[in-house]
Amino acid sequence: MAKHHVVAMVKESDGVTNIIFEGISNNHWGVKLSDNSDVKPVKGQSNALG
């Protein structure tokens, strides 16, 4: 994880995996991976990490 600067990986209850690269508190950035095509990000939607 350190090689790719990954700070955390969180599996959310809806089957989404949240991979965080950098950030402080709820001001972080990363990617969300899902095997469910029905799960789409919504602008302004909060997530499990804040």
C-alpha positions as CSV (number, residue, x, y, z in Angstrom):
1,M,0.0,0.0,0.0
2,A,2.8,2.4,0.8
3,K,4.4,1.9,-2.6
4,H,1.2,3.3,-4.2
5,H,0.6,5.9,-1.5
6,V,-2.7,4.2,-0.4
7,V,-3.7,5.4,3.1
8,A,-6.8,3.2,3.6
9,M,-9.2,0.8,1.9
10,V,-12.7,0.6,3.2
11,K,-15.4,-1.9,2.1
12,E,-18.8,-0.2,2.4
13,S,-22.1,-2.0,3.1
14,D,-23.4,-1.6,-0.5
15,G,-20.5,-3.6,-1.9
16,V,-18.4,-0.6,-2.8
17,T,-14.6,-0.5,-2.0
18,N,-13.3,3.0,-1.2
19,I,-9.6,3.4,-1.8
20,I,-8.1,6.6,-0.2
21,F,-4.8,7.9,-1.4
22,E,-4.3,11.1,0.6
23,G,-6.2,13.6,2.7
24,I,-7.0,14.8,6.2
25,S,-10.3,13.9,8.0
26,N,-13.1,14.1,5.5
27,N,-11.1,16.1,3.0
28,H,-9.6,13.1,1.2
29,W,-9.4,11.9,-2.3
30,G,-9.4,8.4,-3.8
31,V,-11.5,6.1,-5.9
32,K,-14.6,3.9,-5.4
33,L,-14.8,0.5,-7.0
34,S,-18.0,-1.4,-7.3
35,D,-19.0,-4.7,-9.0
36,N,-22.6,-3.4,-9.0
37,S,-23.3,-1.1,-12.0
38,D,-26.5,0.3,-10.2
39,V,-24.3,2.1,-7.7
40,K,-23.4,5.5,-9.2
41,P,-21.8,8.5,-7.4
42,V,-24.1,11.5,-6.7
43,K,-22.7,15.0,-6.4
44,G,-22.8,16.1,-2.8
45,Q,-23.6,12.6,-1.5
46,S,-21.7,11.8,1.8
47,N,-19.9,8.5,2.2
48,A,-19.0,6.2,5.1
49,L,-15.8,8.2,5.8
50,G,-17.5,11.6,6.1
